[in-house]
Amino acid sequence: MASNPGDAGDRRRTYAEWYVWAARNLTSTVEIRHACAEAATEALATGGDPAAAARSAAQNRSGPGWTTRAEPVIRSYAEWYDWARTTLNLTGEPLHTAAAAAIAAMEAGGDGTAASEAARRAAGEAPGPSAAPPAPAETGGWAPPPGVVSQPAPPPPPPPTAPPPPPAPPSYQPAGFPPAPAPYQYGGPAYTGPPPAAPAGSVQVPVWASVLLGVGCGISLLLAVVYALVLTDRTNTADVVLGSILFGGIGLVMFVCSLVALIGIIRRAAWARVMAIIAGAAFCLSCVGILLGVPVIIGAATARRSLERVY
């Protein structure tokens, strides 16, 4: 997607921040991150919902972010921005400073090693030992940031030893990430950065179904208690004792199933919908319970599941 010269700087900043947002909330795949960032940036430019556009690009390999792609220099800027965040542990404006320095070094003819050293200098950190230049990116001849940071050489006088194996790429830790970048102007209203992601995998059973489930839980508990009291009467005949055990057991099963389902609904657990259907089926073991069991099964079957992350 082409951008006007006047807003090229703002566009690549916006693109980089949505690229990182996609990495933190949606996917670990680089190409899908780029699609999410492009879709969110286009949505901002047209007054749409950037978060919804990014999630749509993560789920469907078509539409904005896939049919249109950012220029290679903007894609490379976003990767260097994310590299400065995970490798140099920068936050806020220094992230853009480091990414801009890396791109400037690349435009001056440097390779990935020169770009990483330029980013470190811009961040006020002493450059480390030179690393092997990374492979070129897929388009435009731009190189992505190096994935492994070289370890400092051992100080003399000990003899040199074999270099240690490269560390694994840094993984996303939700609690350890710095706050979102400070807002800046993007063609009009203040841009405050991406919104937080919704909890993944939660189930929302309709309120009316939860209420019916609670009513059935209370009735089944009362039924189990009543038949338990009947069993305490030593004058009962064998038929009464057998019937009390049968119906009391049914009431106990309905109570346990409905109680577990209610706990799952309150916690919005992924298994809450299945457990609510089982509880509704347990209600149907009694004739009167069908009036509660069938609506509970229908409500649980229509429960909504929130958006899950794509990996």
C-alpha positions as CSV (number, residue, x, y, z in Angstrom):
1,M,0.0,0.0,0.0
2,A,1.5,3.3,-1.0
3,S,1.6,6.2,1.5
4,N,2.0,9.9,1.0
5,P,5.5,11.4,1.7
6,G,4.1,13.7,4.3
7,D,2.8,10.9,6.6
8,A,5.4,8.3,5.9
9,G,7.0,8.7,9.4
10,D,3.7,8.5,11.2
11,R,2.6,5.5,9.1
12,R,5.7,3.4,9.9
13,R,5.4,4.3,13.6
14,T,1.7,3.1,13.6
15,Y,2.6,0.0,11.6
16,A,5.4,-0.9,14.0
17,E,3.2,-0.6,17.1
18,W,0.4,-2.7,15.6
19,Y,3.0,-5.2,14.5
20,V,4.1,-5.6,18.2
21,W,0.5,-5.6,19.3
22,A,-0.2,-8.6,17.0
23,A,2.9,-10.3,18.3
24,R,1.8,-9.9,21.9
25,N,-1.9,-10.7,21.5
26,L,-2.5,-12.7,18.3
27,T,0.3,-14.7,16.8
28,S,4.0,-15.6,16.7
29,T,4.1,-15.9,12.9
30,V,6.0,-13.0,11.4
31,E,4.0,-12.9,8.1
32,I,0.7,-12.9,10.0
33,R,2.0,-10.0,12.2
34,H,2.7,-8.0,9.1
35,A,-0.8,-8.7,7.7
36,C,-2.4,-7.6,11.1
37,A,-0.2,-4.4,11.2
38,E,-1.1,-3.5,7.6
39,A,-4.8,-4.1,8.2
40,A,-4.9,-2.1,11.4
41,T,-3.0,0.8,9.8
42,E,-5.4,0.9,6.8
43,A,-8.3,0.9,9.2
44,L,-6.9,3.8,11.1
45,A,-6.4,5.8,7.9
46,T,-10.1,5.2,6.9
47,G,-11.6,5.7,10.3
48,G,-12.3,2.0,11.0
49,D,-11.7,-0.2,14.0
50,P,-8.0,-1.2,13.9
51,A,-8.2,-4.0,16.5
52,A,-11.1,-5.6,14.6
53,A,-9.2,-5.3,11.3
54,A,-6.1,-6.9,12.9
55,R,-8.0,-9.8,14.3
56,S,-9.8,-10.4,10.9
57,A,-6.4,-10.4,9.2
58,A,-5.1,-13.0,11.7
59,Q,-8.0,-15.3,11.1
60,N,-8.6,-14.9,7.3
61,R,-5.8,-14.9,4.7
62,S,-7.6,-12.5,2.5
63,G,-8.7,-8.9,2.5
64,P,-6.7,-5.9,4.0
65,G,-3.2,-7.0,5.1
66,W,-3.0,-9.8,2.6
67,T,-4.2,-8.2,-0.7
68,T,-2.1,-5.1,0.2
69,R,1.3,-5.1,1.8
70,A,3.5,-2.4,3.3
71,E,6.7,-1.2,1.6
72,P,9.8,-3.2,2.5
73,V,11.3,-0.3,4.5
74,I,8.2,-0.1,6.7
75,R,8.2,-3.9,7.2
76,S,11.9,-3.8,8.1
77,Y,11.3,-0.8,10.5
78,A,8.6,-2.8,12.3
79,E,10.9,-5.8,12.7
80,W,13.8,-3.6,14.1
81,Y,11.2,-1.9,16.4
82,D,10.3,-5.4,17.8
83,W,13.9,-6.4,18.0
84,A,14.8,-3.3,20.1
85,R,11.9,-4.1,22.4
86,T,12.9,-7.8,23.0
87,T,16.7,-7.6,22.7
88,L,17.5,-4.1,24.1
89,N,14.5,-4.0,26.5
90,L,13.6,-0.5,25.4
91,T,10.2,1.2,25.9
92,G,8.4,4.2,24.5
93,E,10.1,6.6,22.2
94,P,13.6,5.0,22.4
95,L,12.1,2.0,20.5
96,H,11.4,4.3,17.5
97,T,14.9,5.9,17.9
98,A,16.6,2.6,17.8
99,A,14.5,1.3,14.8
100,A,15.1,4.5,12.9
101,A,18.9,4.3,13.5
102,A,18.9,0.7,12.2
103,I,17.0,1.7,9.0
104,A,19.4,4.6,8.5
105,A,22.4,2.3,8.7
106,M,20.8,-0.1,6.2
107,E,20.0,2.8,3.8
108,A,23.7,3.9,4.0
109,G,24.7,0.5,2.7
110,G,25.3,-1.4,5.9
111,D,24.3,-5.0,6.7
112,G,22.4,-6.4,9.6
113,T,25.4,-6.3,12.0
114,A,26.0,-2.6,11.2
115,A,22.3,-1.9,11.7
116,S,22.2,-3.6,15.1
117,E,25.2,-1.6,16.2
118,A,23.6,1.6,15.1
119,A,20.5,0.7,17.0
120,R,22.5,0.1,20.2
121,R,24.4,3.4,19.8
122,A,21.1,5.2,19.4
123,A,19.7,3.6,22.5
124,G,22.8,4.6,24.5
125,E,24.2,1.1,24.7
126,A,27.7,0.1,23.8
127,P,27.8,-2.1,20.6
128,G,28.6,-5.7,21.2
129,P,30.9,-8.0,19.2
130,S,30.1,-8.2,15.5
131,A,27.7,-11.0,14.5
132,A,27.3,-12.8,11.2
133,P,25.1,-10.7,8.8
134,P,21.5,-12.1,8.6
135,A,20.0,-13.4,5.4
136,P,18.2,-10.8,3.2
137,A,14.4,-10.4,3.7
138,E,12.0,-11.7,1.1
139,T,11.4,-8.3,-0.6
140,G,13.4,-5.2,-1.3
141,G,16.8,-6.4,-0.2
142,W,16.1,-5.3,3.4
143,A,17.6,-7.5,6.1
144,P,15.7,-8.3,9.3
145,P,17.2,-7.8,12.8
146,P,19.6,-10.5,13.9
147,G,17.8,-13.2,15.9
148,V,20.8,-14.0,18.2
149,V,22.8,-11.5,20.2
150,S,26.5,-12.4,20.3
151,Q,28.0,-13.1,23.7
152,P,31.1,-11.0,24.8
153,A,34.4,-12.7,24.4
154,P,36.1,-14.0,27.6
155,P,38.6,-11.6,29.1
156,P,42.3,-12.5,28.9
157,P,44.4,-14.2,30.2
158,P,42.3,-17.4,30.1
159,P,42.6,-19.2,26.7
160,P,39.7,-18.8,24.3
161,T,36.9,-21.3,24.6
162,A,34.3,-22.5,22.1
163,P,31.4,-20.1,21.8
164,P,28.2,-21.1,23.7
165,P,25.2,-22.2,21.8
166,P,22.9,-19.3,20.7
167,P,20.1,-18.6,23.1
168,A,16.5,-19.3,22.1
169,P,14.5,-16.3,20.8
170,P,12.9,-14.3,23.7
171,S,9.4,-15.5,24.4
172,Y,6.4,-13.3,25.2
173,Q,5.8,-12.9,29.0
174,P,2.5,-11.0,29.5
175,A,3.5,-9.6,32.9
176,G,6.9,-8.5,31.8
177,F,6.1,-6.2,28.9
178,P,6.5,-2.4,29.3
179,P,3.5,-0.1,29.0
180,A,2.2,0.9,25.6
181,P,4.0,3.8,23.8
182,A,2.9,7.4,24.5
183,P,0.2,8.8,22.2
184,Y,1.1,10.8,19.2
185,Q,-0.7,12.6,16.4
186,Y,-1.7,10.6,13.4
187,G,-3.4,12.8,10.8
188,G,-5.8,14.3,13.3
189,P,-7.1,12.8,16.6
190,A,-4.5,11.6,19.1
191,Y,-3.6,8.0,18.6
192,T,-3.4,6.1,22.0
193,G,-2.0,2.8,20.8
194,P,-3.7,-0.6,20.5
195,P,-6.4,-1.7,23.0
196,P,-5.9,-4.7,25.2
197,A,-6.9,-8.1,23.9
198,A,-10.0,-9.9,25.1
199,P,-9.5,-13.0,27.3
200,A,-9.0,-16.1,25.0
201,G,-11.1,-19.2,25.2
202,S,-13.9,-18.0,27.7
203,V,-17.5,-19.2,27.3
204,Q,-20.5,-16.9,27.9
205,V,-23.6,-18.9,28.6
206,P,-26.8,-16.8,28.4
207,V,-27.9,-15.3,31.7
208,W,-31.4,-16.8,31.5
209,A,-29.9,-20.3,31.1
210,S,-27.7,-19.7,34.1
211,V,-30.7,-18.6,36.2
212,L,-32.6,-21.8,35.2
213,L,-29.5,-23.9,36.0
214,G,-29.4,-22.3,39.5
215,V,-33.1,-22.9,40.1
216,G,-32.6,-26.6,39.0
217,C,-29.6,-26.9,41.3
218,G,-31.7,-25.7,44.3
219,I,-34.6,-27.9,43.5
220,S,-32.4,-31.0,43.0
221,L,-30.7,-30.4,46.3
222,L,-34.1,-30.1,48.0
223,L,-35.2,-33.3,46.4
224,A,-32.1,-35.2,47.5
225,V,-32.6,-33.9,51.1
226,V,-36.3,-34.9,51.2
227,Y,-35.7,-38.5,50.1
228,A,-32.7,-38.7,52.5
229,L,-35.1,-37.8,55.4
230,V,-37.6,-40.4,54.2
231,L,-34.9,-43.0,54.5
232,T,-34.4,-42.2,58.1
233,D,-37.9,-43.4,59.0
234,R,-37.5,-47.1,60.1
235,T,-41.2,-47.8,59.6
236,N,-40.9,-47.6,55.8
237,T,-41.5,-50.6,53.6
238,A,-39.0,-52.1,51.2
239,D,-40.7,-50.4,48.2
240,V,-40.6,-47.0,49.9
241,V,-36.9,-47.4,50.8
242,L,-36.0,-48.5,47.2
243,G,-38.0,-45.6,45.7
244,S,-36.4,-43.1,48.1
245,I,-32.9,-44.4,47.2
246,L,-33.7,-44.2,43.5
247,F,-35.2,-40.7,43.5
248,G,-32.8,-39.4,46.0
249,G,-29.9,-40.6,43.9
250,I,-31.4,-38.9,40.8
251,G,-31.7,-35.6,42.8
252,L,-28.1,-35.9,44.0
253,V,-26.8,-36.5,40.4
254,M,-28.8,-33.4,39.2
255,F,-27.4,-31.3,42.0
256,V,-23.8,-32.3,41.5
257,C,-24.0,-31.8,37.7
258,S,-25.7,-28.4,38.0
259,L,-23.4,-27.2,40.7
260,V,-20.3,-28.0,38.6
261,A,-21.8,-26.3,35.6
262,L,-22.6,-23.2,37.6
263,I,-19.0,-23.0,38.8
264,G,-17.7,-23.3,35.2
265,I,-20.1,-20.6,34.0
266,I,-19.0,-18.2,36.8
267,R,-15.4,-18.8,35.9
268,R,-16.2,-18.7,32.1
269,A,-14.3,-21.9,31.7
270,A,-14.1,-23.6,28.3
271,W,-15.8,-26.8,29.6
272,A,-18.8,-24.9,31.1
273,R,-20.9,-25.3,28.0
274,V,-20.5,-29.1,27.9
275,M,-21.1,-29.4,31.6
276,A,-24.3,-27.2,31.4
277,I,-25.6,-29.6,28.6
278,I,-24.9,-32.6,30.9
279,A,-26.7,-30.9,33.8
280,G,-29.7,-30.2,31.5
281,A,-29.8,-33.8,30.5
282,A,-29.7,-34.8,34.2
283,F,-32.7,-32.6,34.8
284,C,-34.6,-34.5,32.1
285,L,-34.3,-37.7,34.2
286,S,-37.4,-36.5,36.1
287,C,-40.7,-35.5,34.4
288,V,-40.9,-32.1,36.1
289,G,-37.2,-31.5,35.4
290,I,-37.7,-31.5,31.7
291,L,-39.2,-28.0,32.0
292,L,-35.8,-26.8,33.2
293,G,-33.5,-29.3,31.4
294,V,-34.6,-28.6,27.8
295,P,-34.2,-24.7,28.1
296,V,-30.8,-25.2,29.8
297,I,-29.6,-27.5,27.0
298,I,-30.7,-25.0,24.4
299,G,-29.1,-22.1,26.2
300,A,-25.8,-23.9,26.7
301,A,-25.8,-25.0,23.0
302,T,-26.1,-21.4,21.9
303,A,-23.3,-20.1,24.3
304,R,-20.8,-17.8,22.7
305,R,-17.0,-18.4,22.8
306,S,-14.8,-15.4,22.8
307,L,-12.0,-14.9,20.1
308,E,-9.1,-17.3,20.6
309,R,-5.5,-16.4,19.7
310,V,-4.0,-17.7,16.5
311,Y,-0.7,-19.5,16.6
